[in-house]
């Protein structure tokens, strides 16, 4: 009897264990392990490329049959409908057209085309002298007025006295003085005073061996130095030169941006450094780049120097010395504001002591400037005026021609 009871108890325990196993198995079938649960991610809507279209097929949710529970052994397995993959198609982007490069006006004959810009200087110098010389009687008072007219026009004391003496002699010899004779007389003497023997050409041709010519542009702040450098770059491009610009004016805000804009307009490369950086380093790198690019000319816009600041002037000398490690500097052009008159001459003297100036660029001759400054600055420095600025236009920088300049002063 005891054996029968023991067997029954064992059977009950076994049946309970089997039942527990069956229940756990069912639960495991109903709820799959988390590691195997599918993660459904809604695809992000792709950003449509310009001109491209893509269609995404919607995913249909499975419908449950009526009366069926969503879970259990008889529940329909959840099957994710396949979704179509969005295929991104890159359409060929329209090629961005590079801005058309500007073609500068030819430099030959520019001064003749721009002669009307000298109208104010013409009234104060050329026409004033013609009016005085046309008087019936040239007494001492008239000659004093002629001297005053020349001095007011910034010709300078010594050149004025020289011109008056020659005019007096020529008028006595001439006798009668018709308007045509007086105009011819004044034209000859003014051209002789300005000088025709000086070499006014710009040395911008590549050297033998491939080294580019180097041009330094110097001057104080406010004379239009960076603008003149940009216009000079256009002059060189118009003359067929391949140009590299060096933005060594690192102290004035936006000077490098300004020069780079000038270069981009005509296809000239610009080398620049950080704002406030070492100007000599930028100048050195510009020449180095010019050699690598096989350029004809490297044009360097130096920092604007106050001629009263000894340290800054010394730094300008440093720029020149550093650049000369690549080879000699071919041109040092001093930019002067023609409206400053005698103040411009003071600046010229100090710059000439620091660097060997080879030419003068006179800007703003279309304004209130007097034409006589051309004579005065040449006599002061012993170097020729090579370029003059006659307006704010991009092509208003003209090579200086004494005959055409005097023609513009005297008028027709």
C-alpha positions in Angstrom: 0.0 0.0 0.0 2.8 2.4 0.8 4.4 1.8 -2.5 1.2 2.7 -4.3 0.9 6.0 -2.5 4.6 6.9 -3.3 4.0 6.1 -6.9 1.0 8.4 -7.1 2.9 11.3 -5.5 5.8 10.9 -7.9 3.3 10.8 -10.8 1.6 14.0 -9.7 5.0 15.8 -9.3 6.0 14.6 -12.8 2.8 15.7 -14.4 3.1 19.2 -12.7 6.7 19.6 -14.0 5.7 18.6 -17.5 2.7 21.0 -17.4 5.1 23.8 -16.4 7.4 23.1 -19.2 4.6 23.1 -21.7 3.3 26.5 -20.5 6.8 28.1 -20.6 7.3 26.7 -24.1 4.0 28.3 -25.2 5.0 31.7 -23.8 8.3 31.6 -25.5 6.6 30.9 -28.8 4.2 33.8 -28.3 6.8 36.3 -27.3 10.1 35.9 -29.2 13.3 37.0 -27.5 14.1 40.6 -27.7 17.3 39.9 -29.5 15.4 38.5 -32.4 12.6 41.1 -32.4 12.6 43.1 -35.8 13.2 46.8 -35.5 11.1 48.7 -38.1 12.6 52.1 -38.9 10.6 54.6 -41.0 12.9 55.7 -43.8 13.6 59.4 -43.6 12.3 61.3 -46.6 15.3 62.0 -48.8 16.0 65.5 -49.7 15.2 65.7 -53.3 18.1 66.8 -55.5 17.3 69.6 -57.9 15.6 68.0 -60.9 15.5 64.5 -59.4 12.2 62.7 -58.3 11.8 59.5 -56.2 8.7 57.6 -55.2 8.4 55.6 -51.9 5.8 52.8 -51.9 3.7 52.9 -48.6 4.0 49.8 -46.3 0.6 48.1 -45.9 -0.2 46.9 -42.3 -1.5 43.2 -42.2 -5.2 43.0 -41.5 -6.3 40.6 -38.7 -9.1 38.1 -39.5 -12.4 38.6 -37.5 -12.5 36.7 -34.2 -8.8 36.0 -34.1 -6.7 37.1 -31.3 -3.6 39.0 -32.1 -1.5 36.6 -29.9 -1.4 32.8 -29.3 -0.5 29.8 -31.2 -3.0 30.5 -33.9 -2.1 34.1 -34.3 -0.8 35.0 -37.7 2.9 35.7 -37.6 3.8 39.4 -38.1 5.6 39.7 -41.4 7.1 43.1 -42.4 6.2 43.9 -45.9 9.3 44.6 -48.0 9.8 48.3 -48.6 11.4 49.7 -51.7 14.7 51.3 -51.2 14.9 54.9 -52.2 17.6 55.2 -54.9 19.2 58.5 -55.0 20.0 59.6 -58.5 22.5 62.3 -58.9 21.7 64.4 -61.8 24.7 66.1 -63.5 24.8 69.6 -62.0 24.8 72.5 -64.4 28.4 73.6 -64.8 28.9 77.0 -63.1 30.1 79.4 -65.6 33.1 81.3 -64.5 32.6 85.0 -64.7 33.9 86.5 -67.9 37.3 88.2 -67.5 37.4 91.8 -68.3 39.5 93.0 -71.2 41.3 96.2 -70.3 41.5 99.0 -72.8 44.8 99.2 -74.6 47.3 101.6 -72.9 48.6 103.1 -76.2 47.0 106.5 -76.6 45.1 106.4 -73.4 46.2 109.9 -72.3 44.9 111.3 -75.6 41.5 109.6 -75.0 41.4 111.0 -71.4 42.5 114.5 -72.2 39.2 116.0 -71.2 39.8 114.9 -67.6 42.5 117.6 -67.3 40.0 120.4 -67.9 40.5 122.0 -64.4 44.3 121.9 -64.7 43.9 123.3 -68.2 41.9 126.3 -66.9 44.5 127.1 -64.2 47.7 126.6 -66.2 47.4 126.3 -69.9 44.6 128.7 -70.7 45.7 131.1 -68.0 49.1 131.5 -69.5 47.7 131.9 -73.0 45.4 134.6 -71.9 48.3 136.6 -70.3 50.7 136.1 -73.2 48.0 137.3 -75.6 47.9 140.8 -74.1 48.9 143.6 -76.4 51.6 144.9 -74.1 53.7 142.5 -71.9 55.0 144.8 -69.1 56.6 143.8 -65.8 53.2 143.5 -64.2 52.1 140.9 -66.8 55.3 138.9 -66.4 54.7 138.9 -62.6 51.2 137.5 -63.2 52.7 134.8 -65.4 55.1 133.9 -62.7 52.2 133.8 -60.1 50.1 131.6 -62.4 53.0 129.1 -62.7 53.6 129.0 -59.0 49.9 128.6 -58.2 49.9 125.6 -60.6 52.6 123.9 -58.4 55.3 124.2 -61.0 57.9 125.2 -58.4 60.1 128.3 -58.0 63.2 127.2 -60.1 61.2 125.8 -63.0 59.0 128.9 -63.0 61.9 131.2 -63.3 63.5 129.1 -66.0 60.3 129.1 -68.1 59.6 132.8 -67.7 63.1 133.7 -68.8 62.7 131.6 -72.0 59.3 133.0 -72.7 60.6 136.5 -72.5 63.4 135.8 -74.9 61.2 134.0 -77.4 58.5 136.7 -77.3 61.0 139.5 -78.1 62.4 137.5 -81.0 59.0 136.6 -82.3 57.7 140.1 -82.5 54.1 139.6 -83.6 52.2 137.2 -81.5 49.2 135.6 -83.1 47.2 133.0 -81.1 48.6 130.2 -83.1 52.2 131.4 -82.6 51.7 131.8 -78.9 50.2 128.4 -78.5 53.0 126.8 -80.4 55.6 128.7 -78.3 54.0 127.8 -75.0 53.7 124.1 -76.1 57.4 123.9 -77.0 58.6 125.4 -73.8 56.3 123.4 -71.5 57.3 120.1 -73.2 61.0 121.1 -72.8 60.4 121.9 -69.1 58.8 118.5 -68.5 61.5 116.8 -70.5 61.4 114.2 -73.3 64.7 112.5 -72.7 63.7 110.5 -69.6 62.9 106.8 -69.9 59.2 106.6 -69.0 58.7 102.9 -69.9 57.9 100.3 -67.2 60.4 97.5 -66.8 57.9 94.7 -66.5 59.3 92.1 -68.9 60.4 88.7 -67.7 64.2 88.3 -67.3 66.3 85.9 -69.2 66.2 82.6 -67.3 62.5 83.0 -66.5 62.6 85.2 -63.4 59.7 87.6 -63.4 60.2 91.4 -63.1 59.3 92.7 -59.7 57.5 96.0 -59.2 57.1 97.6 -55.7 54.3 100.2 -55.2 54.9 102.5 -52.3 53.2 105.5 -50.8 51.4 106.9 -47.8 47.9 106.0 -46.8 45.1 107.9 -48.6 46.8 108.5 -51.9 45.0 105.6 -53.6 47.9 103.2 -53.6 46.0 99.9 -53.5 43.6 101.1 -56.1 46.5 102.3 -58.3 48.1 98.8 -57.8 44.9 97.2 -59.1 44.7 99.5 -62.0 48.4 99.0 -62.8 47.7 95.3 -62.8 45.2 96.0 -65.6 47.7 98.1 -67.5 50.2 95.2 -67.4 47.5 92.7 -68.5 46.5 95.0 -71.3 50.1 95.0 -72.4 50.2 91.2 -72.6 51.8 90.4 -69.3 51.0 87.5 -67.0 50.8 89.1 -63.6 50.9 87.9 -59.9 49.8 90.4 -57.3 51.3 90.5 -53.8 49.0 91.9 -51.1 51.7 93.0 -48.7 49.5 95.8 -47.2 48.6 93.6 -44.2 47.8 96.4 -41.8 44.9 98.1 -43.5 41.6 96.3 -43.2 40.3 94.8 -46.4 43.3 96.0 -48.5 44.1 92.4 -49.5 40.4 91.8 -50.4 40.4 94.9 -52.5 43.5 93.9 -54.4 42.3 90.4 -54.9 39.1 91.7 -56.4 41.1 93.8 -58.9 43.1 90.7 -59.8 40.1 88.4 -60.3 38.6 90.8 -62.8 41.5 90.3 -65.2 42.6 86.8 -64.2 45.7 87.8 -62.1 46.6 85.6 -59.2 46.8 87.3 -55.7 49.2 86.1 -52.9 48.1 87.3 -49.5 48.8 86.6 -45.8 47.0 87.0 -42.5 45.8 90.4 -41.4 48.5 92.1 -39.4 51.1 89.6 -40.7 54.7 90.4 -41.8 54.6 92.4 -45.1 58.1 91.2 -46.1 57.0 87.6 -45.8 54.0 88.2 -48.1 56.2 90.0 -50.6 58.8 87.2 -50.6 56.0 84.5 -51.1 54.5 86.6 -54.0 57.8 86.6 -55.9 58.3 82.9 -55.1 54.8 82.2 -56.6 55.6 84.4 -59.6 58.6 82.2 -60.3 56.6 79.0 -59.9 53.8 80.3 -62.2 56.3 81.6 -64.8 54.7 85.0 -64.6 56.1 88.0 -66.4 55.6 90.5 -63.6 55.1 90.4 -59.8 53.3 93.6 -58.6 53.6 94.1 -54.8 51.3 96.6 -53.0 53.2 97.6 -49.9 51.7 98.8 -46.6 50.9 102.5 -46.5 53.6 104.3 -44.6 53.5 107.5 -42.8 56.6 109.3 -43.8 57.0 110.7 -40.3 57.2 107.2 -38.8 60.8 106.1 -38.9 60.1 102.5 -37.8 57.6 102.0 -40.6 59.9 103.5 -43.2 62.6 101.1 -42.0 60.2 98.2 -42.5 59.6 99.3 -46.1 63.4 99.0 -46.6 63.2 95.5 -45.1 60.5 94.5 -47.6 62.8 95.5 -50.5 65.8 93.7 -49.0 63.7 90.5 -48.5 62.4 90.6 -52.0 65.9 91.1 -53.4 66.8 87.6 -52.1 65.1 86.4 -55.3 66.8 89.0 -57.4 66.9 92.8 -58.0 63.7 94.9 -57.8 63.0 96.3 -61.3 60.7 99.1 -60.5 59.8 101.1 -57.3 56.9 103.3 -58.1 55.9 106.1 -55.7 52.2 107.0 -55.7 51.5 110.6 -54.9 48.2 112.5 -54.6 48.5 115.3 -57.1 46.1 117.5 -55.1 48.5 117.7 -52.1 51.0 119.9 -54.0 54.0 120.7 -51.9 53.1 118.2 -49.2 53.5 115.5 -51.8 57.0 116.7 -52.5 57.9 116.3 -48.8 56.7 112.7 -48.9 58.7 112.1 -52.0 61.9 113.2 -50.4 61.6 110.8 -47.4 60.6 107.8 -49.6 63.6 108.5 -51.9 65.9 108.2 -48.9 64.6 104.7 -48.0 64.2 103.1 -51.4 65.5 103.9 -54.8 62.5 105.3 -56.6 62.4 104.6 -60.3 59.2 106.3 -61.2 56.3 108.5 -60.1 52.5 107.7 -60.3 50.4 110.9 -59.9 46.8 110.2 -59.0 43.7 112.5 -58.9 44.9 114.8 -61.7 41.3 115.0 -62.9 40.3 116.9 -59.7 41.6 120.2 -58.3 45.2 119.3 -58.9 47.4 121.7 -60.8 49.3 120.3 -63.8 52.5 121.9 -62.7 53.1 119.2 -60.1 54.4 117.0 -62.9 57.3 119.4 -63.4 58.0 120.0 -59.7 58.1 116.3 -58.6 60.4 115.3 -61.4 62.8 118.1 -60.6 62.7 117.2 -56.9 63.4 113.5 -57.3 65.2 113.4 -60.6 63.0 110.5 -61.7 60.3 110.7 -64.3 56.5 110.6 -64.0 55.5 107.3 -65.6 51.8 107.0 -65.0 49.0 109.5 -64.1 45.5 108.8 -62.8 42.7 110.7 -64.4 39.6 109.3 -62.8 37.9 106.6 -60.8 37.3 104.2 -63.7 39.2 100.9 -64.0 41.1 102.0 -67.1 41.7 105.7 -66.1 45.4 105.1 -65.3 47.4 106.2 -68.3 51.1 106.1 -69.3 52.5 109.6 -69.2 53.3 111.3 -72.5 54.7 114.8 -72.2 53.4 116.0 -75.6 49.9 114.7 -75.1 49.8 116.1 -71.6 50.8 119.6 -72.7 48.2 119.4 -75.5 45.6 118.7 -72.9 46.7 121.6 -70.7 46.8 124.2 -73.5 43.6 123.0 -75.2 42.7 123.4 -78.8 
